[in-house]
Every structure is written in structure tokens, then in C-alpha cells.
């Protein structure tokens, strides 16, 4: 997965901000969303991201972590912020 050509990411103290230059819109990711996106942008799989999420939040059910990753990926793809 990679950012769409007109999208730029910046790490913040509270997660990550994405700027879509096509629309001028900013997207704010919380620390969990930033962890997932960073993992995917580094070339890891959605399963890897779910494992990292579960590791960071041990009280989170592993299946729920997988669903959360899938939901974020689907939203990022549908918004045109990333490409697979």
C-alpha cells in the first residue's frame, strides 16, 4: 500500500495528518490509525498491522483488531488517499 500521488502524510503528537492536495482536505488519524497506516506504508500486510494493534492494546480482541484494520483500509481506499 502507498499514499496516492497527491496525498502527503505528516506525523503529529496525536497521530498523523494526511493532506489530499486534489481536494485541499486534511484527514486526522488518531495514534491507532497512524500505527496501522505506518505499518501498511512500510510494506507490511493488514494481518501484520492487526497483530501490531493487538500487541499495543492487549485487551483488544485479535479478531476485532483485524476488523478495525480492514475498516480503516477500506475507508482510506474509498477516499482515494491510498492505493493498494
N, CA, C and O atoms as CSV, one atom per row, in Angstrom:
chain,resi,resn,atom,element,x,y,z
A,1,UNK,N,N,0.842,-1.162,0.000
A,1,UNK,CA,C,0.000,0.000,0.000
A,1,UNK,C,C,0.894,1.234,0.000
A,1,UNK,O,O,1.961,1.252,0.614
A,2,UNK,N,N,0.434,2.259,-0.700
A,2,UNK,CA,C,1.162,3.523,-0.703
A,2,UNK,C,C,0.170,4.672,-0.765
A,2,UNK,O,O,-0.988,4.503,-1.146
A,3,UNK,N,N,0.656,5.844,-0.380
A,3,UNK,CA,C,-0.194,7.023,-0.461
A,3,UNK,C,C,-0.461,7.348,-1.921
A,3,UNK,O,O,0.388,7.124,-2.783
A,4,UNK,N,N,-1.637,7.874,-2.189
A,4,UNK,CA,C,-1.949,8.350,-3.534
A,4,UNK,C,C,-0.968,9.474,-3.874
A,4,UNK,O,O,-0.466,10.145,-2.972
A,5,UNK,N,N,-0.689,9.687,-5.163
A,5,UNK,CA,C,0.330,10.677,-5.555
A,5,UNK,C,C,0.129,12.085,-4.991
A,5,UNK,O,O,1.113,12.769,-4.708
A,6,UNK,N,N,-1.096,12.530,-4.822
A,6,UNK,CA,C,-1.354,13.896,-4.344
A,6,UNK,C,C,-1.608,13.956,-2.843
A,6,UNK,O,O,-2.097,14.964,-2.333
A,7,UNK,N,N,-1.279,12.879,-2.136
A,7,UNK,CA,C,-1.523,12.834,-0.688
A,7,UNK,C,C,-0.189,12.856,0.046
A,7,UNK,O,O,0.750,12.151,-0.323
A,8,UNK,N,N,-0.121,13.671,1.084
A,8,UNK,CA,C,1.086,13.802,1.901
A,8,UNK,C,C,0.731,13.513,3.350
A,8,UNK,O,O,-0.330,13.913,3.829
A,9,UNK,N,N,1.620,12.819,4.044
A,9,UNK,CA,C,1.400,12.460,5.446
A,9,UNK,C,C,2.418,13.158,6.330
A,9,UNK,O,O,3.585,13.302,5.967
A,10,UNK,N,N,1.960,13.586,7.485
A,10,UNK,CA,C,2.827,14.200,8.488
A,10,UNK,C,C,2.486,13.602,9.846
A,10,UNK,O,O,1.326,13.580,10.260
A,11,UNK,N,N,3.521,13.117,10.534
A,11,UNK,CA,C,3.339,12.608,11.893
A,11,UNK,C,C,3.091,13.786,12.824
A,11,UNK,O,O,3.683,14.853,12.659
A,12,UNK,N,N,2.220,13.589,13.798
A,12,UNK,CA,C,1.958,14.610,14.816
A,12,UNK,C,C,2.066,13.963,16.194
A,12,UNK,O,O,2.232,12.749,16.311
A,13,UNK,N,N,1.970,14.786,17.228
A,13,UNK,CA,C,1.990,14.260,18.593
A,13,UNK,C,C,0.759,13.411,18.887
A,13,UNK,O,O,0.763,12.596,19.809
A,14,UNK,N,N,-0.282,13.606,18.105
A,14,UNK,CA,C,-1.540,12.902,18.363
A,14,UNK,C,C,-1.906,11.923,17.255
A,14,UNK,O,O,-3.062,11.511,17.163
A,15,UNK,N,N,-0.952,11.543,16.415
A,15,UNK,CA,C,-1.226,10.581,15.349
A,15,UNK,C,C,-0.593,10.983,14.034
A,15,UNK,O,O,0.630,11.037,13.910
A,16,UNK,N,N,-1.434,11.263,13.056
A,16,UNK,CA,C,-0.950,11.599,11.719
A,16,UNK,C,C,-2.001,12.452,11.016
A,16,UNK,O,O,-3.202,12.291,11.227
A,17,UNK,N,N,-1.519,13.359,10.179
A,17,UNK,CA,C,-2.406,14.176,9.346
A,17,UNK,C,C,-2.081,13.857,7.891
A,17,UNK,O,O,-0.916,13.799,7.497
A,18,UNK,N,N,-3.124,13.655,7.107
A,18,UNK,CA,C,-2.987,13.438,5.666
A,18,UNK,C,C,-3.565,14.653,4.956
A,18,UNK,O,O,-4.648,15.123,5.303
A,19,UNK,N,N,-2.853,15.153,3.975
A,19,UNK,CA,C,-3.340,16.256,3.146
A,19,UNK,C,C,-3.573,15.719,1.747
A,19,UNK,O,O,-2.660,15.196,1.110
A,20,UNK,N,N,-4.793,15.852,1.280
A,20,UNK,CA,C,-5.141,15.487,-0.088
A,20,UNK,C,C,-5.109,16.774,-0.908
A,20,UNK,O,O,-6.036,17.583,-0.846
A,21,UNK,N,N,-4.038,16.957,-1.675
A,21,UNK,CA,C,-3.885,18.192,-2.446
A,21,UNK,C,C,-4.944,18.353,-3.530
A,21,UNK,O,O,-5.211,19.474,-3.964
A,22,UNK,N,N,-5.548,17.260,-3.972
A,22,UNK,CA,C,-6.590,17.362,-5.007
A,22,UNK,C,C,-7.799,18.119,-4.493
A,22,UNK,O,O,-8.372,18.946,-5.202
A,23,UNK,N,N,-8.187,17.832,-3.253
A,23,UNK,CA,C,-9.381,18.455,-2.695
A,23,UNK,C,C,-9.066,19.554,-1.691
A,23,UNK,O,O,-9.936,20.356,-1.350
A,24,UNK,N,N,-7.816,19.595,-1.215
A,24,UNK,CA,C,-7.459,20.549,-0.180
A,24,UNK,C,C,-7.895,20.114,1.206
A,24,UNK,O,O,-7.790,20.883,2.162
A,25,UNK,N,N,-8.384,18.883,1.323
A,25,UNK,CA,C,-8.885,18.379,2.605
A,25,UNK,C,C,-7.763,17.761,3.427
A,25,UNK,O,O,-6.839,17.141,2.901
A,26,UNK,N,N,-7.879,17.955,4.739
A,26,UNK,CA,C,-6.989,17.306,5.699
A,26,UNK,C,C,-7.737,16.175,6.371
A,26,UNK,O,O,-8.939,16.271,6.615
A,27,UNK,N,N,-7.027,15.112,6.665
A,27,UNK,CA,C,-7.589,13.958,7.359
A,27,UNK,C,C,-6.737,13.711,8.591
A,27,UNK,O,O,-5.513,13.628,8.492
A,28,UNK,N,N,-7.366,13.594,9.742
A,28,UNK,CA,C,-6.664,13.364,11.002
A,28,UNK,C,C,-6.795,11.897,11.394
A,28,UNK,O,O,-7.905,11.373,11.490
A,29,UNK,N,N,-5.660,11.232,11.619
A,29,UNK,CA,C,-5.670,9.866,12.131
A,29,UNK,C,C,-5.213,9.900,13.580
A,29,UNK,O,O,-4.219,10.549,13.907
A,30,UNK,N,N,-5.933,9.205,14.446
A,30,UNK,CA,C,-5.508,9.100,15.835
A,30,UNK,C,C,-4.289,8.179,15.909
A,30,UNK,O,O,-3.899,7.618,14.885
A,31,UNK,N,N,-3.675,8.002,17.079
A,31,UNK,CA,C,-2.483,7.166,17.162
A,31,UNK,C,C,-2.690,5.740,16.642
A,31,UNK,O,O,-1.780,5.161,16.049
A,32,UNK,N,N,-3.865,5.180,16.858
A,32,UNK,CA,C,-4.142,3.828,16.367
A,32,UNK,C,C,-4.184,3.801,14.847
A,32,UNK,O,O,-3.591,2.923,14.221
A,33,UNK,N,N,-4.882,4.758,14.253
A,33,UNK,CA,C,-4.931,4.836,12.794
A,33,UNK,C,C,-3.560,5.076,12.193
A,33,UNK,O,O,-3.224,4.519,11.148
A,34,UNK,N,N,-2.765,5.913,12.863
A,34,UNK,CA,C,-1.411,6.188,12.383
A,34,UNK,C,C,-0.544,4.936,12.435
A,34,UNK,O,O,0.232,4.679,11.515
A,35,UNK,N,N,-0.671,4.153,13.509
A,35,UNK,CA,C,0.076,2.901,13.620
A,35,UNK,C,C,-0.273,1.958,12.471
A,35,UNK,O,O,0.609,1.360,11.855
A,36,UNK,N,N,-1.553,1.834,12.196
A,36,UNK,CA,C,-2.000,0.950,11.117
A,36,UNK,C,C,-1.448,1.433,9.782
A,36,UNK,O,O,-0.873,0.647,9.029
A,37,UNK,N,N,-1.617,2.717,9.483
A,37,UNK,CA,C,-1.175,3.226,8.183
A,37,UNK,C,C,0.336,3.135,8.041
A,37,UNK,O,O,0.831,2.746,6.983
A,38,UNK,N,N,1.082,3.489,9.090
A,38,UNK,CA,C,2.550,3.379,9.031
A,38,UNK,C,C,2.973,1.948,8.721
A,38,UNK,O,O,3.859,1.721,7.897
A,39,UNK,N,N,2.339,0.991,9.381
A,39,UNK,CA,C,2.664,-0.421,9.168
A,39,UNK,C,C,2.440,-0.805,7.716
A,39,UNK,O,O,3.275,-1.476,7.110
A,40,UNK,N,N,1.322,-0.383,7.162
A,40,UNK,CA,C,0.998,-0.720,5.775
A,40,UNK,C,C,1.912,0.000,4.787
A,40,UNK,O,O,2.322,-0.582,3.782
A,41,UNK,N,N,2.230,1.258,5.068
A,41,UNK,CA,C,3.115,2.009,4.178
A,41,UNK,C,C,4.536,1.454,4.199
A,41,UNK,O,O,5.287,1.610,3.236
A,42,UNK,N,N,4.895,0.807,5.304
A,42,UNK,CA,C,6.216,0.173,5.409
A,42,UNK,C,C,6.281,-1.147,4.655
A,42,UNK,O,O,7.325,-1.799,4.635
A,43,UNK,N,N,5.169,-1.549,4.031
A,43,UNK,CA,C,5.156,-2.763,3.221
A,43,UNK,C,C,4.639,-3.992,3.930
A,43,UNK,O,O,4.638,-5.083,3.360
A,44,UNK,N,N,4.197,-3.832,5.171
A,44,UNK,CA,C,3.644,-4.967,5.888
A,44,UNK,C,C,2.190,-5.191,5.477
A,44,UNK,O,O,1.575,-4.335,4.841
A,45,UNK,N,N,1.657,-6.340,5.842
A,45,UNK,CA,C,0.295,-6.710,5.459
A,45,UNK,C,C,-0.721,-6.201,6.475
A,45,UNK,O,O,-0.362,-5.727,7.553
A,46,UNK,N,N,-1.989,-6.309,6.111
A,46,UNK,CA,C,-3.069,-5.957,7.034
A,46,UNK,C,C,-3.032,-6.867,8.257
A,46,UNK,O,O,-3.315,-6.416,9.367
A,47,UNK,N,N,-2.690,-8.132,8.074
A,47,UNK,CA,C,-2.558,-9.041,9.214
A,47,UNK,C,C,-1.449,-8.586,10.149
A,47,UNK,O,O,-1.594,-8.656,11.369
A,48,UNK,N,N,-0.334,-8.118,9.579
A,48,UNK,CA,C,0.759,-7.589,10.402
A,48,UNK,C,C,0.276,-6.377,11.208
A,48,UNK,O,O,0.579,-6.246,12.394
A,49,UNK,N,N,-0.466,-5.513,10.556
A,49,UNK,CA,C,-0.980,-4.316,11.235
A,49,UNK,C,C,-1.930,-4.715,12.363
A,49,UNK,O,O,-1.896,-4.118,13.440
A,50,UNK,N,N,-2.773,-5.715,12.126
A,50,UNK,CA,C,-3.692,-6.181,13.166
A,50,UNK,C,C,-2.919,-6.763,14.349
A,50,UNK,O,O,-3.290,-6.543,15.502
A,51,UNK,N,N,-1.858,-7.496,14.069
A,51,UNK,CA,C,-1.032,-8.051,15.155
A,51,UNK,C,C,-0.377,-6.934,15.964
A,51,UNK,O,O,-0.336,-7.001,17.193
A,52,UNK,N,N,0.135,-5.909,15.282
A,52,UNK,CA,C,0.751,-4.787,15.997
A,52,UNK,C,C,-0.286,-4.050,16.841
A,52,UNK,O,O,-0.008,-3.646,17.970
A,53,UNK,N,N,-1.469,-3.882,16.288
A,53,UNK,CA,C,-2.549,-3.215,17.014
A,53,UNK,C,C,-2.920,-4.023,18.258
A,53,UNK,O,O,-3.077,-3.462,19.343
A,54,UNK,N,N,-3.056,-5.333,18.099
A,54,UNK,CA,C,-3.390,-6.205,19.224
A,54,UNK,C,C,-2.267,-6.194,20.268
A,54,UNK,O,O,-2.533,-6.219,21.470
A,55,UNK,N,N,-1.026,-6.157,19.810
A,55,UNK,CA,C,0.120,-6.121,20.729
A,55,UNK,C,C,0.132,-4.819,21.532
A,55,UNK,O,O,0.427,-4.823,22.727
A,56,UNK,N,N,-0.186,-3.720,20.876
A,56,UNK,CA,C,-0.190,-2.422,21.560
A,56,UNK,C,C,-1.372,-2.302,22.519
A,56,UNK,O,O,-1.280,-1.628,23.545
A,57,UNK,N,N,-2.479,-2.956,22.183
A,57,UNK,CA,C,-3.699,-2.907,23.011
A,57,UNK,C,C,-4.103,-4.345,23.353
A,57,UNK,O,O,-5.020,-4.886,22.735
A,58,UNK,N,N,-3.433,-4.970,24.326
A,58,UNK,CA,C,-3.670,-6.388,24.622
A,58,UNK,C,C,-5.113,-6.716,24.993
A,58,UNK,O,O,-5.542,-7.856,24.819
A,59,UNK,N,N,-5.866,-5.754,25.495
A,59,UNK,CA,C,-7.261,-6.002,25.833
A,59,UNK,C,C,-8.163,-6.084,24.614
A,59,UNK,O,O,-9.318,-6.499,24.714
A,60,UNK,N,N,-7.638,-5.692,23.472
A,60,UNK,CA,C,-8.405,-5.714,22.227
A,60,UNK,C,C,-8.394,-7.121,21.646
A,60,UNK,O,O,-7.332,-7.716,21.464
A,61,UNK,N,N,-9.552,-7.639,21.363
A,61,UNK,CA,C,-9.674,-8.963,20.756
A,61,UNK,C,C,-8.964,-8.963,19.393
A,61,UNK,O,O,-9.088,-8.011,18.622
A,62,UNK,N,N,-8.231,-10.026,19.113
A,62,UNK,CA,C,-7.456,-10.109,17.866
A,62,UNK,C,C,-8.363,-10.011,16.639
A,62,UNK,O,O,-7.994,-9.385,15.646
A,63,UNK,N,N,-9.543,-10.625,16.702
A,63,UNK,CA,C,-10.467,-10.535,15.564
A,63,UNK,C,C,-10.961,-9.108,15.367
A,63,UNK,O,O,-11.104,-8.640,14.238
A,64,UNK,N,N,-11.219,-8.423,16.474
A,64,UNK,CA,C,-11.648,-7.026,16.376
A,64,UNK,C,C,-10.537,-6.163,15.798
A,64,UNK,O,O,-10.805,-5.256,15.011
A,65,UNK,N,N,-9.300,-6.434,16.177
A,65,UNK,CA,C,-8.170,-5.696,15.613
A,65,UNK,C,C,-8.146,-5.860,14.096
A,65,UNK,O,O,-7.927,-4.890,13.369
A,66,UNK,N,N,-8.367,-7.074,13.619
A,66,UNK,CA,C,-8.410,-7.325,12.173
A,66,UNK,C,C,-9.535,-6.558,11.499
A,66,UNK,O,O,-9.358,-6.011,10.411
A,67,UNK,N,N,-10.696,-6.519,12.149
A,67,UNK,CA,C,-11.830,-5.778,11.574
A,67,UNK,C,C,-11.548,-4.279,11.553
A,67,UNK,O,O,-11.919,-3.582,10.609
A,68,UNK,N,N,-10.890,-3.790,12.601
A,68,UNK,CA,C,-10.554,-2.358,12.656
A,68,UNK,C,C,-9.579,-1.979,11.536
A,68,UNK,O,O,-9.732,-0.936,10.901
A,69,UNK,N,N,-8.585,-2.828,11.301
A,69,UNK,CA,C,-7.630,-2.571,10.220
A,69,UNK,C,C,-8.353,-2.577,8.880
A,69,UNK,O,O,-8.147,-1.687,8.054
A,70,UNK,N,N,-9.192,-3.570,8.667
A,70,UNK,CA,C,-9.943,-3.669,7.411
A,70,UNK,C,C,-10.816,-2.435,7.194
A,70,UNK,O,O,-10.883,-1.907,6.084
A,71,UNK,N,N,-11.480,-1.977,8.246
A,71,UNK,CA,C,-12.347,-0.801,8.133
A,71,UNK,C,C,-11.550,0.439,7.754
A,71,UNK,O,O,-11.973,1.210,6.894
A,72,UNK,N,N,-10.389,0.635,8.397
A,72,UNK,CA,C,-9.568,1.803,8.062
A,72,UNK,C,C,-9.056,1.713,6.630
A,72,UNK,O,O,-9.111,2.696,5.891
A,73,UNK,N,N,-8.567,0.562,6.236
A,73,UNK,CA,C,-8.056,0.389,4.869
A,73,UNK,C,C,-9.162,0.672,3.858
A,73,UNK,O,O,-8.935,1.371,2.870
A,74,UNK,N,N,-10.344,0.139,4.094
A,74,UNK,CA,C,-11.457,0.374,3.166
A,74,UNK,C,C,-11.806,1.858,3.067
A,74,UNK,O,O,-12.083,2.360,1.978
A,75,UNK,N,N,-11.793,2.559,4.202
A,75,UNK,CA,C,-12.089,3.995,4.192
A,75,UNK,C,C,-11.011,4.788,3.466
A,75,UNK,O,O,-11.316,5.711,2.712
A,76,UNK,N,N,-9.748,4.428,3.693
A,76,UNK,CA,C,-8.648,5.129,3.015
A,76,UNK,C,C,-8.703,4.897,1.508
A,76,UNK,O,O,-8.485,5.821,0.724
A,77,UNK,N,N,-8.994,3.665,1.107
A,77,UNK,CA,C,-9.101,3.347,-0.325
A,77,UNK,C,C,-10.296,4.079,-0.948
A,77,UNK,O,O,-10.174,4.672,-2.019
A,78,UNK,N,N,-11.436,4.035,-0.280
A,78,UNK,CA,C,-12.641,4.677,-0.813
A,78,UNK,C,C,-12.480,6.199,-0.927
A,78,UNK,O,O,-13.073,6.831,-1.800
A,79,UNK,N,N,-11.675,6.769,-0.040
A,79,UNK,CA,C,-11.438,8.222,-0.063
A,79,UNK,C,C,-10.356,8.606,-1.068
A,79,UNK,O,O,-10.124,9.791,-1.310
A,80,UNK,N,N,-9.693,7.605,-1.656
A,80,UNK,CA,C,-8.651,7.888,-2.630
A,80,UNK,C,C,-7.342,8.359,-2.007
A,80,UNK,O,O,-6.495,8.938,-2.686
A,81,UNK,N,N,-7.184,8.107,-0.719
A,81,UNK,CA,C,-5.966,8.555,-0.029
A,81,UNK,C,C,-4.802,7.596,-0.219
A,81,UNK,O,O,-3.643,8.004,-0.143
A,82,UNK,N,N,-5.098,6.332,-0.463
A,82,UNK,CA,C,-4.064,5.309,-0.663
A,82,UNK,C,C,-4.411,4.456,-1.881
A,82,UNK,O,O,-5.551,4.430,-2.345
A,83,UNK,N,N,-3.412,3.772,-2.373
A,83,UNK,CA,C,-3.613,2.784,-3.425
A,83,UNK,C,C,-3.015,1.476,-2.943
A,83,UNK,O,O,-2.082,1.461,-2.140
A,84,UNK,N,N,-3.564,0.383,-3.443
A,84,UNK,CA,C,-3.055,-0.917,-2.988
A,84,UNK,C,C,-2.053,-1.478,-3.967
A,84,UNK,O,O,-1.518,-2.566,-3.749
